[in-house]
Amino acid sequence: MSAALQQPSLPSSGVFFTQQSSTVFSSSLLAVPLSTVPAQTLKVSLSGALIQITLRQRSTGLYADFDAGGTRILSGVLCQDRTWLVRESALGLVGDFLFTDTQGQQDPDASGLGSRFLLLYRASALP
């Protein structure tokens, strides 16, 4: 597992639709760098906050935990293609995350993290 501070980058430009039927412009998203391993922990500085993300591949899917300021915000969130993971600004995160499949519409798994499956961050949570 890696806990090094990761620097997000901008994904290529374009438009895609989330499972919640909202339109998202990729220019408003940052890509969180991931490794192709089944269990990883990384820290990213986003919107002025240090966020720790832990990803674990299980037989039933890929799951995420989110910590901000040393406090667990969410635990055991099932990662699905183009589905916002946080969805609740009241939880203490200043934005939201989603995975997108760059080659189709499959839910993410560890074998394609960082290449086929991108973890994207949006600075402002959806209404």
C-alpha positions as CSV (number, residue, x, y, z in Angstrom):
1,M,0.0,0.0,0.0
2,S,1.2,3.5,-0.8
3,A,0.5,6.5,1.3
4,A,2.5,9.1,-0.6
5,L,0.9,12.4,-1.5
6,Q,-0.4,12.1,-5.0
7,Q,-0.8,15.1,-7.4
8,P,-4.1,15.0,-9.4
9,S,-4.0,15.8,-13.1
10,L,-6.5,17.0,-15.7
11,P,-8.1,14.3,-17.9
12,S,-8.5,14.8,-21.6
13,S,-11.3,17.1,-22.6
14,G,-14.7,15.8,-23.4
15,V,-18.2,15.2,-22.1
16,F,-19.8,12.1,-20.5
17,F,-22.9,11.2,-18.6
18,T,-23.1,9.8,-15.1
19,Q,-25.4,7.1,-13.9
20,Q,-27.5,9.8,-12.3
21,S,-28.0,11.3,-15.8
22,S,-26.0,14.4,-15.2
23,T,-23.7,15.8,-17.8
24,V,-20.1,16.3,-16.7
25,F,-17.4,18.1,-18.7
26,S,-14.1,16.5,-18.1
27,S,-12.4,19.9,-18.0
28,S,-14.0,20.4,-14.6
29,L,-12.5,17.1,-13.3
30,L,-9.1,16.1,-11.9
31,A,-7.8,12.6,-12.4
32,V,-6.4,11.0,-9.2
33,P,-3.3,8.9,-10.0
34,L,-3.8,5.2,-9.1
35,S,-1.7,2.0,-9.2
36,T,-2.8,-1.3,-10.7
37,V,-2.9,-3.1,-7.4
38,P,-5.8,-4.7,-5.5
39,A,-5.2,-2.7,-2.2
40,Q,-3.9,0.8,-2.0
41,T,-4.0,3.9,0.1
42,L,-3.1,7.3,-1.2
43,K,-3.3,10.9,0.0
44,V,-4.3,13.7,-2.3
45,S,-4.5,17.4,-1.7
46,L,-7.8,18.6,-3.3
47,S,-9.6,21.9,-2.8
48,G,-7.3,22.8,0.1
49,A,-8.0,19.5,2.0
50,L,-5.8,16.5,2.5
51,I,-7.9,13.5,1.6
52,Q,-6.9,9.8,2.1
53,I,-8.4,7.3,-0.2
54,T,-8.2,3.6,0.4
55,L,-9.2,1.2,-2.4
56,R,-9.7,-2.6,-1.9
57,Q,-10.6,-5.2,-4.5
58,R,-12.9,-7.9,-3.2
59,S,-14.8,-10.7,-5.0
60,T,-17.9,-8.5,-5.0
61,G,-16.3,-5.4,-6.5
62,L,-13.9,-2.5,-5.8
63,Y,-14.6,-0.6,-2.5
64,A,-13.4,2.8,-1.3
65,D,-12.9,4.5,2.1
66,F,-12.5,8.2,2.4
67,D,-10.8,10.1,5.2
68,A,-10.4,13.9,5.6
69,G,-8.4,15.6,8.3
70,G,-7.7,12.2,10.0
71,T,-11.4,11.4,10.3
72,R,-13.2,8.6,8.4
73,I,-15.9,10.2,6.2
74,L,-17.1,7.2,4.3
75,S,-16.3,3.5,4.5
76,G,-16.9,0.5,2.2
77,V,-18.4,2.5,-0.8
78,L,-19.0,0.2,-3.8
79,C,-17.2,1.8,-6.8
80,Q,-19.4,1.7,-10.0
81,D,-18.9,3.2,-13.4
82,R,-19.9,6.9,-13.6
83,T,-21.6,6.9,-10.2
84,W,-20.7,9.6,-7.7
85,L,-19.2,8.0,-4.6
86,V,-19.8,10.7,-1.9
87,R,-23.1,12.4,-3.0
88,E,-23.4,14.2,0.3
89,S,-21.6,17.5,0.8
90,A,-22.6,17.5,4.5
91,L,-20.1,14.6,5.1
92,G,-17.2,17.0,5.1
93,L,-15.7,16.6,1.7
94,V,-15.5,19.7,-0.5
95,G,-16.2,17.7,-3.7
96,D,-17.1,14.3,-5.1
97,F,-15.4,11.3,-6.8
98,L,-16.4,8.9,-9.6
99,F,-14.8,6.2,-11.6
100,T,-15.1,6.2,-15.4
101,D,-14.4,3.3,-17.8
102,T,-12.4,4.7,-20.7
103,Q,-13.2,1.6,-22.8
104,G,-16.9,1.0,-22.1
105,Q,-19.2,0.9,-19.2
106,Q,-17.8,-1.7,-16.8
107,D,-17.5,-1.2,-13.1
108,P,-13.9,-0.7,-12.1
109,D,-11.5,-3.4,-10.9
110,A,-7.9,-3.3,-9.8
111,S,-6.5,-4.7,-13.0
112,G,-7.3,-1.5,-14.9
113,L,-6.9,1.2,-12.2
114,G,-5.1,4.3,-13.5
115,S,-5.5,3.3,-17.2
116,R,-8.8,1.8,-18.2
117,F,-10.6,2.9,-15.0
118,L,-9.9,6.5,-13.9
119,L,-10.8,8.0,-10.6
120,L,-12.0,11.6,-11.2
121,Y,-12.6,14.4,-8.7
122,R,-15.0,17.3,-9.0
123,A,-14.4,20.2,-6.7
124,S,-18.0,21.0,-6.0
125,A,-20.5,18.3,-5.0
126,L,-23.6,17.9,-7.1
127,P,-26.8,19.6,-5.9
